[in-house]
Amino acid sequence: VRPTSAGSLLGLAVRDLDGDDVARLSLPPDVRGVLISRVDPIGPAFDADLERGQVILEVNRRPVGSARDFQRVTGSLRPGDVLAIFLYLPDEDQRALRTLRVDAP
């Protein structure tokens, strides 16, 4: 999935989780979200400690079950907007909340 304009404003790209991802990351069965596939080292996602391989579960309390959901939820972002990103961190087997501010393009 190519990064959307919202993804590039956030400095990240996401893709749908597939069976291989679930097995490789040992995801719990209740984890539904999108996999972070790329983080721009000079973008707001990097500054908010988002990393490749983490799973975005919600954006601003709205569940994100697919890349299409992510695009829909983040499609109207403008520079200066602040997002609450709820994540699953596979390396730590825990959930976490991160906030980030949308950069100007």
Stockholm file with secondary structure:
# STOCKHOLM 1.0

chainA/1-105         VRPTSAGSLLGLAVRDLDGDDVARLSLPPDVRGVLISRVDPIGPAFDADLERGQVILEVNRRPVGSARDFQRVTGSLRPGDVLAIFLYLPDEDQRALRTLRVDAP
#=GR chainA/1-105 SS CCCCHHHHHHTEEEEECCHHHHHHTTCCTTCCSEEEEEECTTSHHHHTTCCTTCEEEEETTEECCSHHHHHHHHTTCCTTCEEEEEEEETTTTEEEEEEEECCCC
#=GC SS_cons         CCCCHHHHHHTEEEEECCHHHHHHTTCCTTCCSEEEEEECTTSHHHHTTCCTTCEEEEETTEECCSHHHHHHHHTTCCTTCEEEEEEEETTTTEEEEEEEECCCC
//
